[in-house]
Amino acid sequence: MAHQLLKGKRGIIFGALDENSIAWKTALRVKEEGAYFTLTNAPIALRMGKINELAKACDAQVIPADATSEQELHHLFTKSIEILGGKLDFVLHSIGMSPNVRKDKSYGDLNYDWFLKTLDISGVSFHKVLQTAEKTDAMNEWGSVVALSYIAAQRTFPDYSDMAQAKSVLESIARSYGYRFAKLKKVRVNTISQSPTKTTAGAGISGFDVFYDYAQMMSPLGNASAEDCANYIVLMFSDYTRMVTMQNLMHDGGFSSTGITEDLIERLTKP
Ligand SMILES: NC(=O)c1ccc[n+]([C@@H]2O[C@H](COP(=O)([O-])OP(=O)(O)OC[C@H]3O[C@@H](n4cnc5c(N)ncnc54)[C@H](O)[C@@H]3O)[C@@H](O)[C@H]2O)c1
């Protein structure tokens, strides 16, 4: 299904850990559409994950960067421009982690150092990425920056815990920085709010399978897969969405606009 929608564009893709990652699928699709990019992840994820396989398949270089470190982000952006031979047209922020979720802390017993870590890694890092892109003058005019969010930013999903606050921060940053970057360089900044997806981050939420099945039943089109998400990101990086900015874009098969479905009624009325 390749149409060379991103022919000659350059970018950075954060967050490909393994073949299930949304960023992994996106890298493969973006490559198919004719773009060049560098891949990045936190140093520890590079040691544990399989990013080198992806790098080989995409003919891309890997540059380690912890997305909470301004210094490492500065190195990533300047090095990417050098490797790719010019400024960037797109950036994907596909990063999320909560130590409280990972260690199964209840929402009434959060560790606040970990809470701040959740906010830093999963929310504030998006500001750091955007601010670094501005300070290094890394973006071309009409560039596109996308981060991935989840509907727990607007509605409560108990097991999502402090990640809900991080996603609210993330979406708010897309609006505030989206305004600034549009004025400065016509760069657009959006979040995509994705269906539950079977990845390492997804499976880290307790009760994920029930979560996933419930969303599947509540979405008239069903859950959007990681591949569907990759296609949407390609569109958001393309010139067909030049006037879309400061939005949280629902990519959820209709879940967010649905009150109840026949599937769920049937399930709940079963004896
Ligand atoms: N899986 C889902 O159900 C789902 C639903 C909606 C949104 N999302 C979001 O999609 C994004 C990608 O997650 P995924 O589902 O592909 O899972 P994933 O586990 O494959 O990706 C998460 C990535 O974040 C990276 N990361 C963690 N800490 C980092 C740091 N300090 N610096 C740089 N990178 C760091 C990890 O190494 C990993 O590559 C996340 O923002 C996640 O919240 C996921």
The ligand as a Tripos MOL2 file, in Angstrom:
@<TRIPOS>MOLECULE
LIG
   44    48     1     0     0
SMALL
NO_CHARGES

@<TRIPOS>ATOM
      1 N1         -0.3010   -0.0380   23.9100 N.am      1 LIG1
      2 C1         -1.4080    0.6400   24.1480 C.2       1 LIG1
      3 O1         -2.4540    0.0940   24.5230 O.2       1 LIG1
      4 C2         -1.4050    2.1350   23.9280 C.ar      1 LIG1
      5 C3         -2.6250    2.8220   23.7860 C.ar      1 LIG1
      6 C4         -2.6050    4.2130   23.6190 C.ar      1 LIG1
      7 C5         -1.3860    4.8770   23.6120 C.ar      1 LIG1
      8 N2         -0.2140    4.1850   23.7540 N.ar      1 LIG1
      9 C6          1.0390    4.9250   23.7720 C.3       1 LIG1
     10 O2          1.8270    4.5630   22.6660 O.3       1 LIG1
     11 C7          3.1860    4.8830   22.9540 C.3       1 LIG1
     12 C8          4.0760    3.7240   22.5570 C.3       1 LIG1
     13 O3          3.8380    2.6120   23.3790 O.3       1 LIG1
     14 P1          3.6970    1.1210   22.8330 P.3       1 LIG1
     15 O4          2.3340    0.6630   23.1690 O.co2     1 LIG1
     16 O5          4.1920    1.0260   21.4430 O.co2     1 LIG1
     17 O6          4.6570    0.3100   23.8260 O.3       1 LIG1
     18 P2          6.2480    0.0550   23.8500 P.3       1 LIG1
     19 O7          6.5200   -0.4820   25.2150 O.co2     1 LIG1
     20 O8          6.6400   -0.7720   22.7010 O.co2     1 LIG1
     21 O9          6.8720    1.5260   23.6940 O.3       1 LIG1
     22 C9          7.1240    2.3920   24.7740 C.3       1 LIG1
     23 C10         8.5130    2.9460   24.5380 C.3       1 LIG1
     24 O10         8.8550    3.9880   25.4810 O.3       1 LIG1
     25 C11        10.2670    3.8970   25.6160 C.3       1 LIG1
     26 N3         10.7700    4.6420   26.7690 N.ar      1 LIG1
     27 C12        10.4770    4.4270   28.0820 C.ar      1 LIG1
     28 N4         11.1850    5.2840   28.8460 N.ar      1 LIG1
     29 C13        11.9280    6.0630   28.0010 C.ar      1 LIG1
     30 C14        12.8510    7.1300   28.1840 C.ar      1 LIG1
     31 N5         13.1690    7.5760   29.4090 N.pl3     1 LIG1
     32 N6         13.4200    7.7090   27.0850 N.ar      1 LIG1
     33 C15        13.1140    7.2510   25.8370 C.ar      1 LIG1
     34 N7         12.2280    6.2460   25.5980 N.ar      1 LIG1
     35 C16        11.6610    5.6620   26.6730 C.ar      1 LIG1
     36 C17        10.4610    2.3910   25.7890 C.3       1 LIG1
     37 O11        11.8130    1.9860   25.7060 O.3       1 LIG1
     38 C18         9.5940    1.8640   24.6690 C.3       1 LIG1
     39 O12        10.3180    1.7640   23.4670 O.3       1 LIG1
     40 C19         3.2260    5.2600   24.4340 C.3       1 LIG1
     41 O13         3.1570    6.6640   24.5640 O.3       1 LIG1
     42 C20         1.9580    4.6330   24.9500 C.3       1 LIG1
     43 O14         1.4910    5.2370   26.1560 O.3       1 LIG1
     44 C21        -0.1990    2.8230   23.8920 C.ar      1 LIG1
@<TRIPOS>BOND
     1     1     2 1
     2     2     3 2
     3     2     4 1
     4     4     5 ar
     5     4    44 ar
     6     5     6 ar
     7     6     7 ar
     8     7     8 ar
     9     8     9 1
    10     8    44 ar
    11     9    10 1
    12     9    42 1
    13    10    11 1
    14    11    12 1
    15    11    40 1
    16    12    13 1
    17    13    14 1
    18    14    15 2
    19    14    16 1
    20    14    17 1
    21    17    18 1
    22    18    19 2
    23    18    20 1
    24    18    21 1
    25    21    22 1
    26    22    23 1
    27    23    24 1
    28    23    38 1
    29    24    25 1
    30    25    26 1
    31    25    36 1
    32    26    27 ar
    33    26    35 ar
    34    27    28 ar
    35    28    29 ar
    36    29    30 ar
    37    29    35 ar
    38    30    31 1
    39    30    32 ar
    40    32    33 ar
    41    33    34 ar
    42    34    35 ar
    43    36    37 1
    44    36    38 1
    45    38    39 1
    46    40    41 1
    47    40    42 1
    48    42    43 1
@<TRIPOS>SUBSTRUCTURE
     1 LIG1         1 GROUP 0 **** ****
